[in-house]
Amino acid sequence: MKNSPGDLGRRLQKLRKRQQRTLASVAEECGFTKSLLSKIERNRTMPPIATLMKISRALGVEVSDLLSAESSPRTVHTLARDLDEETFTQTDKGYGFHLFAGKHTDKLMQPFLIVAHKGRIKPSALSHRGEEFIYVLAGEMAFRVAQVDYRLGPGDSLYFDSEQDHDLQPLSDKVTYLAIFVDAPPAHPAPETKRAKPAGPRRKSGT
């Protein structure tokens, strides 16, 4: 599934306007600038997955709603031959990704196949709500979570709270890994409880 910034920009703008939201209000909720959100809508950039997670949460949709305009059956079969890196979505962070079951709506998790090349990743810590699991398939990379650096190779994995700052750098020429994002559900205010009516004045018992 290949997506261009133009596809993302059009869908994002359509969703935002459907909700009658301004660029400023969505950007403020996401925690970044109005200018960045405007660039995404105007097809000037393809943000990393962490940024897409923040945007989708602010709009109350899934990442797949931003990346795909179609829906599919609840069981999605992906063949290995369809995972050609040439078709991956390239981000301005420097890596490419394929979103598994991108047309499947109402998913509880967002699984990605990510390919990063040495020398292309722009160093910048990212964070987003929820939790994340990564599993290295090929190559080696350094992955930082908060203040701890991990060296990961084939078969190694990490599970962490993705609200912590995290970043990666390939150590081999190319690293391929599976990343599964699970966003924490938005907190809903507790239903208001009915206040008990004040008791009337007590009557004095007769004598």
ChimeraX attribute file (.defattr): number of C-alpha atoms within 10 A of each C-alpha:
attribute: neighborCount
match mode: 1-to-1
recipient: residues
	/A:1	17
	/A:2	16
	/A:3	17
	/A:4	15
	/A:5	21
	/A:6	16
	/A:7	16
	/A:8	24
	/A:9	23
	/A:10	16
	/A:11	18
	/A:12	21
	/A:13	20
	/A:14	14
	/A:15	18
	/A:16	18
	/A:17	12
	/A:18	9
	/A:19	11
	/A:20	9
	/A:21	13
	/A:22	13
	/A:23	18
	/A:24	15
	/A:25	13
	/A:26	21
	/A:27	19
	/A:28	13
	/A:29	14
	/A:30	21
	/A:31	12
	/A:32	15
	/A:33	14
	/A:34	16
	/A:35	12
	/A:36	15
	/A:37	23
	/A:38	17
	/A:39	15
	/A:40	19
	/A:41	22
	/A:42	15
	/A:43	15
	/A:44	15
	/A:45	21
	/A:46	23
	/A:47	19
	/A:48	18
	/A:49	21
	/A:50	16
	/A:51	19
	/A:52	20
	/A:53	24
	/A:54	23
	/A:55	24
	/A:56	19
	/A:57	21
	/A:58	18
	/A:59	16
	/A:60	12
	/A:61	15
	/A:62	24
	/A:63	23
	/A:64	23
	/A:65	20
	/A:66	23
	/A:67	23
	/A:68	20
	/A:69	12
	/A:70	11
	/A:71	13
	/A:72	11
	/A:73	10
	/A:74	12
	/A:75	8
	/A:76	12
	/A:77	9
	/A:78	10
	/A:79	7
	/A:80	7
	/A:81	6
	/A:82	9
	/A:83	15
	/A:84	11
	/A:85	15
	/A:86	9
	/A:87	14
	/A:88	20
	/A:89	20
	/A:90	24
	/A:91	17
	/A:92	14
	/A:93	17
	/A:94	18
	/A:95	20
	/A:96	22
	/A:97	26
	/A:98	22
	/A:99	22
	/A:100	18
	/A:101	22
	/A:102	24
	/A:103	20
	/A:104	19
	/A:105	18
	/A:106	11
	/A:107	15
	/A:108	12
	/A:109	14
	/A:110	20
	/A:111	20
	/A:112	20
	/A:113	21
	/A:114	22
	/A:115	22
	/A:116	25
	/A:117	19
	/A:118	16
	/A:119	13
	/A:120	13
	/A:121	17
	/A:122	13
	/A:123	11
	/A:124	10
	/A:125	13
	/A:126	17
	/A:127	19
	/A:128	23
	/A:129	19
	/A:130	16
	/A:131	17
	/A:132	20
	/A:133	16
	/A:134	21
	/A:135	19
	/A:136	21
	/A:137	19
	/A:138	17
	/A:139	19
	/A:140	22
	/A:141	25
	/A:142	15
	/A:143	19
	/A:144	17
	/A:145	21
	/A:146	16
	/A:147	8
	/A:148	8
	/A:149	13
	/A:150	14
	/A:151	15
	/A:152	22
	/A:153	20
	/A:154	15
	/A:155	10
	/A:156	15
	/A:157	17
	/A:158	14
	/A:159	13
	/A:160	14
	/A:161	17
	/A:162	21
	/A:163	16
	/A:164	18
	/A:165	15
	/A:166	20
	/A:167	18
	/A:168	20
	/A:169	20
	/A:170	22
	/A:171	19
	/A:172	16
	/A:173	12
	/A:174	15
	/A:175	23
	/A:176	22
	/A:177	24
	/A:178	17
	/A:179	21
	/A:180	19
	/A:181	21
	/A:182	19
	/A:183	19
	/A:184	12
	/A:185	10
	/A:186	10
	/A:187	6
	/A:188	6
	/A:189	6
	/A:190	6
	/A:191	6
	/A:192	6
	/A:193	6
	/A:194	6
	/A:195	6
	/A:196	6
	/A:197	6
	/A:198	6
	/A:199	6
	/A:200	6
	/A:201	6
	/A:202	6
	/A:203	6
	/A:204	6
	/A:205	5
	/A:206	4
	/A:207	3
